[in-house]
């Protein structure tokens, strides 16, 4: 699985559109200083993603959340599937 390229303008544009068309209720969970990032959680699904601070400054929380991959390092914090 390839990591998300936060510098790809096409992906950034799509993330901003997705964030505007499908708003999420996000909450800030914790700072991740070793990655200069912040973890956010979707209140509805419980899904958590780590967003670099640079991305937060440029795109904001919602678009950054759309762009971020689920981080395998924090897989134990993801909601468990019922299947």
Secondary structure, DSSP 8 states (H G I E B T S, - for coil): -----TT-HHHHHHHHHHHHHS---EEEEEEEGGGTEEEEEETTT--EEEEEHHHHHHH-HHHHHHH----GGGGGGS-----
